[in-house]
Each structure stands twice: as structure tokens, then as C-alpha cells.
């Protein structure tokens, strides 16, 4: 389990030198973190960013999230690992108590033991020289050399060969010299292959470690302290004389600015600017032998311990104080500072701790005056009195010398007190689970509840503004008390959430609110939500404080966020820039406590978390290093086979990327990836997409795997990007995996070509057969349709020239002759003859122009009008723009409907009738005909026919419908016909309307 601690670095090398202090974050990794072995004898970071640990149970690979073990089951020669290095080809070499193993990133590819030529299986140290040779330091048989996978047993000659040479350290310096540290002193090879022992050093000096710093100085870690060789002399530092942890130096790390870190038998020492500095504030976590270590690419310092697991040291800004420092509880809930500079830290369950000079100097609980041990919040009023709100429903007042407890006998009727504040008149406002109580002149004078207009009776937060307003955070939103009235802002799940835990006003008079939906602020009477992050827990805001009137600190359930209020400008749907602080900055827990935020008189920031109190000294700022994560696709799995490493190997061996090819049934892929940032592994965000299927990138996520199932054949490229939470996507690194899912054999070109030829041959034969059949069927159908058309046209012609109409027309002519009305007789006879001629001509063609049909209709209506001049009037309206001469329609269509309107609608009517025919375009290839009359209607006409049966049966309309159906079938177009009664608003029938939509053709002329 990770835990952070404060480390104070100070120098004791000179009494005149000032103590140098710096905040460091220390993270411990052990069994609870997934590291199953506590003896870490070797630590390196490889070129891909992974951390490798050599332990007594094999090697572990760490990617920032998990430890992956490799042991003898995976091919390692032995479990007890004492040395791990990476060569310039990227191979990992692992020295064990049973030989050497070579690892290619996925598996162990080669082993070297006594059977392969090693002088001794017990390997203690490994080193690669400039030529790529691997030097092997053995426990008793000196040095071997691996060159081109062959072993040379005596690459160097000892000046005195006593048969036992226990090698502890190897170094090749910048001049190419080989330095050998043994249990009996230091040796160097300068020109030939003969080693020379360094006589300037004491006899039987054990050399545990060798390193060269940036200035060329050779550092020697020994069993008697530290030696530095500057090219001329060996300078000795007896660490025991400096009261440093231990005089045995097992490992040496050279960092930036020529800092040198020493891992000793009892902790860590740093050498900087000529001074040795020891870590003493946290010996409980550093009181181990430190046999190994490394400094990663991001500047984190790693030490392997013998029995304590792994430790990471990184720059931090928060100092942590817990029960290990004497506190009664880790649940720090609130902070106050008295006139003596003591910090009063209230806890959730065990009273108050008074803190000074980094230690607890006094504690208070119910046994010595507190009303309750569970403190929710604390407050200092204008008189200097301290007030402590307790979960048990009591309020404790401290005047500097004694405690006074307010509870039910004082009319404080509640189960819990959450918050305390003071208005400008000196009234003490008490927020409880039963509304708000006011204390004035030593007694409770008011009690506000929902009956008085308060939004809710549960009050978590309180803020008094200079204009006299009292802002209250409740479980249902925010209430503002102004001039004796409450104005409420209810939880809307968008701008303000439920459970408003904290309120704060900044120098711009903005009221900030933290709630269950995150961070909001009030501008006038409007509330606005401010997006913080998509991470889980980021939008549960429980604490707010402003540092230096500039930085708003926001305590959440996902760490602490910082917002520059000077730079903040609200933009609807926009996102402000937040800095995120987590365990990598020294937070012992990501869960912050409600209203547990405070700025002391020195400007230090205090925050309470679920696992201790933290302090950020004034002026300490985080220096965010620009190290984007190293991104890798670790798994591309199909049917339990991982192709990720094979894809990497292919890319390394070829300049042109070569996609992996999968069979048709291998179309379910599972991808896993990792972005390696050992400084902030929990703050890596990802985007991914599968080109060939996904249209766009996924949203920002922290998931590291995805499954794509049942993919279709074709080329694909899976891509993933990674970035740190506080950075942008612009330059985010990207990893790819290109692959092709082959089509089944029946989709291959050769099979398709073969089948195409076969199908084409069969299709041609079938086509010939079907075509012949279709020709015969079309001919037969043409004959049938022609016969049917001629029959219907004959019937239509008969319907229009039926004996009744012809007889009535001739009678009308006779009538005009008898009256000696030659003009009317001639006019009627001329029109009748013309109508007969047009009816006969229309039988010659399947289509006639709309103009001809309109002319025929007018002729018919004029004849009927002449017969019954006083019975009806008519209108034929053609929509402007309708091309009557270019529009073709079937002949003899309109007349049957008009005839029906005259005969059955108008003639039985007592009053004068009107028939109106309207023609208009309907789309590009249809026209609409509307025939309206003001006759007796459909039902009345049917009733009359039923009462007065006739010998005559009119088939004109049915024949017309049959003709329309035939033309629609022949042309492939639809027609529509609707006959309905016309009714007024009172439901009275006022006539009949025929609506018809016909397919039309355009004239080719």
C-alpha cells in the first residue's frame, strides 16, 4: 500500500552550514501493492520505461500500475536475482544464483550456466562495456565475459591469484578503464588485460558499489563509508562521524546537478554541493538496508530494500502528519490557529490535537472539556473564541482558558452540529440537522427552519458576505438570508447539486459552492457549474479555500484541484484550467474531508484527508516536468495468443510497417495498452479508435483495454493515444497495431473469379431461358392488355354515347327545331357532332393531350347546359402553369364523373346547381382533378335510387376505374380516387366532391 511521508533533508557536515529542508514524497511498494517479494537486490529502468526489480523470487516488471513476475517457470535460471541490466540492443540480462538469463521483452531466449562455460553460477553483478560485451562478476570465481553469446572465463588477469575473487561491483569509466570492486579491495584495468590493485585504500576494504558522476569523480561505496577519487587522490568520508544513518554504502546513484544518493545499511543519504544530508524524519519507512537503486527518466529516485520492498522518492509539495506523528486520529476535520501559533487540528472521532514544531503538544477530548470527540468543523469568532461543532449535537466554545458546552438545555435542539459562523453584528450562526440557530449575548435567540422559508433544515456550509448576506449550504441546495428573508436556489442537478458541503467567497465577490455535482459559483442570482474533470470523484467537492487571494483549492474525492481565480473566466460549456494534486504530490489519501481547509498565519495551506492532515508550506510550488507517458500496446490477443510483441518485432526489422494477417475466423480481438509515467501512473488518460470500423476517436478514458468482436474482413489499424491529466492532446504519443482479417476462401479473388465465370455461364443460360419466357409472357400480356384496353375503350365510348344520352340529345335538337329556334338547334347539333367526333378519335390513341380532354369536357357540359339552362352552371378551371398541350392522359376519363354529378347530384336538386372542375399539377408526373357539385349528396342519391328503381344501369364510373387500373399497371405508376360528401360546420350535406390523382406523360413533340 502506498503511503507518503515528509522527509527533511539537512546537513551536519559543518556546524556553520544552515539546515537545508525540502519536501519529498515517499511511496512504499510491498506485498499490498502487488510486489510479492520484499528483498529487492537490483533496480533498473529499461529503455521502454519499465522498471525491473531483481528479488529473491525472480524479477518483476513494473509499469506504474502492476508488478508482473518472471521466475523459473518462465525460463529464468534461478529465483535469487542479484543483478539486472539492459544492453544496447534492448535485451535484458538477469544474473541469478544459478547463472544468467537473456530476455527479449517477451520471453527468456537464452541462458548461461556452468554447463555453458561460466566459471561459477552465482552471479552478483553485470555490466555492458562500450563494445557491447557483457561483464559478469561472480561470487568466488572472479570475472567472466560474454562476447557474441560466447563466454570468456579470464578476460582480466589478477595480480595475485589466490583462487577466490568475490566481485561486488563493476564500472567502466569515461576513459574506458574497468574498475572492479571486491570483498578485498578495489582493482582497476588501465591499458592491458592485467588488473592493478589500488594500494591507497585500506586492506580488506569491501567495495559494494562503484559509480562515476558527471564531473568524472569515481565514487566508492564501502563497508567503512564513502570514497571519492578525483583522478589524483581518494577522499574519504566517514559517515559515522557525521551522525548519518549508517557507514555501509551499498549503492550509489548519480542524479541531476551532480547530486549523489547513497543507499546505506540503515537508510538514505544525499550528497549535494559538498554536503551530506540524511533523511531522519521518516526512519520508520527508510530504516532498511538499501542494496540497489536507480533514477528514472522523470527524476524519481528508487531504492530497493532488503526486507522492506521498494521505495520511490519524488518531489512533493505536501507534508503529511498522521498517527505515526503522535496524532490521536488520521481523520483530520478542521484547523484553527491560536495566538501562540499552535495549530488546533480537530478530528472526526478522537477530539483535538494541538500541533506545534511538527509535533503534537496537547490533546483535548470529552474527558477534559469537549462536548463531543467527533468534531465536524471549527471556527474562530471576532472575540478570539474558538467554536467546535460536534456530530453528537453539541457545540463547544473555548475562550482561551475553559470550555463551555452548548446543547439541548441551552435550546440547541439537534442531533448534529455541522458548521459555525459569525455575522457582522456578532451573532453566532449554527448550522445543524434541525435548521439554523443564532446565539446573541450568551443565549440562543433565533431558530430558523423551513417554516421560516429555509430551503432545508440540514445545513452543511455557511458564508457571510460583506453586504450582510448569510449564504447557507443545505442538503437540497443553497439558501441566502438577506434582510429578514430567505432566497433559495434549489438543487437542479445541473448548476447546483444536492448536499452543498462548502461555501466560499473570493476577492471578486463570487460565491463558490461545492456539492454533489461539483463546483459552482454565483454571479448575481444565477448559479453556474464549472467542469473540473471527468475522473470519478472529481465532482464531489467537499472543501474550498483561497490561498494568497489567487489560488482556489478544491478538495474532492479524487484529490485536490487548484484554480487560478485571477485567470478564471466563465464560458458556458467551456472548461477552466485546473491543476490536479494526488498521491504523487504527497496526498496520503485522495478523499478529502468536508470543510477541512485552512490557511495559517505563515501562509501555509492545511487540508484534511481520510488518512491524515497535510500542509503545503507557503512558497512551495509544484514543478510539473514535461515527460509525456511512454505508450505501448501490450496485448493484441486472438484466441489466447498475444501478437503485440510479434508486431513490434516486425516493425523493428522492417522500415515499412507490415500488418499482421489473421484468418477469417480470427476476428475477435482484445487490445490492452499502458501509458508509462512512474511519477503519476493514476493520472494517465487515453483515447482510442479502430480505423476501418470506428468513425472517430473515443472520449477521454482511463480504461486500458477494449474488445472488438466479429470484425468483417478487411484492413484495420488500432490506435491509442495517452497523455497526463493536466496536458493537452496536441502532442500526445500514439501507438498503433495494424492488421488484416483475410476473407474466407470463397471471398478470395481466385475463387471469386472462378465462381464468377461459372455463374456467368449459368446465368447466361438461365438468362436465355428466362428472357425467352419473358418475351412470350410479355407478348401474351400485351395481347391481353390490348384486348382489355380495346374492350374498356369500347365500353367507355359506349358509356359516353349511351342510347339515353344520344336519344336525349336528339330530342333536344328536335325540340329546338319545333320551336323554330334554328340558332339553338344548329349550335346544339354542331356541339353534339363535335363531341361524337372527338369521342371516336380518342379511341385511336392510348393518350391524348389534357387540352383535348378539357375541350371534350366543355363540349359535354355545354350540351347538358343547353338541355337544362336553368338547372345548373359549371366552371372548368386549369391551374396556371399547367402545360395542357404537353400533358398526356388516358382519354375519356373526366366525363363519367361529371355526368354522375349532373344526373344524381344536380338534377334532383330543387335549387340551381353548380359544378366546378379544377385541374392542377401533382408532383412531376401526376395531376390532380377535383370535381365538386352542390347537389344532394351521395347518401341522398342512393336513397332516391332505392326508392325509384330504374331499368338503366350506369357503368361509366366502373369502366373508368377499370381503365385507370389498367393504365396504372401498364405504366407502373399509381393513381388515387376519393369520393366524399361536402358538409358544412353543422354537418349538413352541401354536395359531393371527387378527388382524383392521375399519372401523366409528357408530350414528345
QUIWOKA-V536518 format. One line per field, one symbol per residue. ss: DSSP state (2 for helix, 1 for strand, 0 for the rest). phi: phi as a letter, one per 20 degrees, with the letter a starting at -180 (. if undefined). psi: psi as a letter, one per 40 degrees, with the letter a starting at -180 (. if undefined). A space follows every 10 residues. Layout:
# QUIWOKA-V536518
ss=???
phi=???
psi=???
This chain:
# QUIWOKA-V536518
ss=0000000011 1000000000 0001111110 2220000011 1111100000 1111100111 1100001111 0222000000 1111110000 0111110011 1110000111 1102220000 0011111100 0001111100 1011111001 1100001000 0000101111 1100000111 1100111110 0001011000 0000001111 1100000111 1100111110 0001111022 2200000011 1111022201 1111001111 1100111110 0022220000 0111100000 1111010001 1111100011 1022200000 0111111000 0011111000 0111110011 1111022200 0000111111 0000011111 0000111100 0011110222 0000001111 1100000111 1100111111 0011111102 2200000011 1111000001 1111001111 1100111111 0000000000 0111100000 1111100111 1110011111 1000000000 1111111000 1111110011 1111000000 0000100111 1022200000 0111111110 0000111110 0111110000 0000000001 1111111100 1102222222 2220000001 1100000011 1111110000 2221111111 1000000000 1000111100 0001111111 1111000000 0011111111 1000222022 2222222222 2222222222 2222222222 2222222222 2222222222 0022222222 2222222200 0222222222 2222222222 2200000112 2222222222 2222222000 0111111100 0000001110 0000222222 2222220000 0011111111 1100011111 1110000222 2222222000 0000022222 2222222222 2000011111 1110000011 1111111110 11000
phi=.fbdbecdeb ddfbfeeffd dbecddddcb gfeoeecedd ebbbdefeof eddececndc dddocbddec bffeoffbfe ddbbcdefen fedcecfcoc cdceocbeda cccgfdoffb feedbcbdef enfdecedfb dmcdcdclmd ddecfcdffc dencceedbc bdefenfddc ecfcpdcbde ceeeeceeef efflfeeebc bdefenfedc ececocdcde ocbeddceff felegbeede bccddflmfc ddedfbpccd dblmcecdec fcffddecfd ebaadefenf ddcedeodnd cddbgccded ccffeoffbe efdacbcefe nfeededfbc mcdedblmbe daccbffcpf fbfeeebcbd efenfecced fendcddceo cbdcddbgge meebebddbc bcefenfeec ececnddddb lmbfdcbecf feoffbeedd cbbddgenfd ecedfcpcdc eblncdddce gdmceceflf ebcbdefeme eecdbfdodc bdcmdddced fdaeffnfdd ecbcbddllc deecececnd dcceffefcf cgmecfeded dcffeoffbf eeeflebbde fenfedcdcf cpeccdggnf cedfeecffe dbeebcdclm dedfffffff ffebfegdff ddfgeecddd dcbbdecffc fededccbad focfebffff bdfcbbdddl ffgqebcecb dbbfgeddeg dffcdcbebc efffgfdfff ffffffffff ffffffgfff ffffffffff ffffffffff ffffffffff dfgfffffff fffffffgem efffffffff ffffffffff fffecfccff ffffffffff fffffffcfe ebdbbcddgg nfffededcf fldfgfffgf fffddeffef efecdcdddb fcmecccdcd dccdffnfff fffffffcfc fededfffff ffffffffff emdecbbcdb eecefenefc qccddcddfc cefef
psi=hiiiihhhhi hedhdehihh iihihhhhha ddeehehegh ehhihieeei hhhhaefaih hheedihhih addeeididh hehhihieee ihhhhaefai ihheddihei ihaddeeidi dghdiiihad eeihhhhide fbhihhhfei hhdgdihidh geehhhhdii hhaeeeihhh haefahiihd daehihihee iiifhhhdih ihadeehhhh haefahihhe edihhihhdd eefidiehhd ihhhaiffih hhhaefaiih hhfeihhihe efddeegihg eiiihideei hhhhigeeai hhhihiehhh hadeeeieie ghdiiihiee eihhhiidef ahhhhiffih eiiiaddfdi didhhdiiih aeeeiihhhi eeeihhhhee diihhhadde fggidihdii ihaeeehhhh haefahihhh feihdihhad deehdiehhd ihhhideeih hhhaeeahih hhfeihhihi heeddhiigh diiihaeefh hihhaeebhi ihhbehihih hcieihedfg heihihhfed hhhhhaefah ihhhddehhh hheihihihh hadeeehdie hiihegiiha deeihhihie fiiihhiheh ihghhggiih hihdhghhfe hheddddddd ddehdhhhih hiidegehhh hiihhhhedg defhiiiiih hedhdiiiih ieifiihhif iiiiiihhii iiiideiied fhihiihhih hiiideeidd dddddddddd dddddddddd dddddddddd dddddddddd dddddddddd fidddddddd ddddddddef gddddddddd dddddddddd deeeidiiid dddddddddd dddddddgde diiihhhhhh ehgdeehhii ifdddddddd dddedddehd ihihhhhhhi igadfiihhh hiifaeiddd dddddddgii dhhheddddd dddddddddd eeiiiihhhi ihiadeehhe aihhhhhiii ihhe.
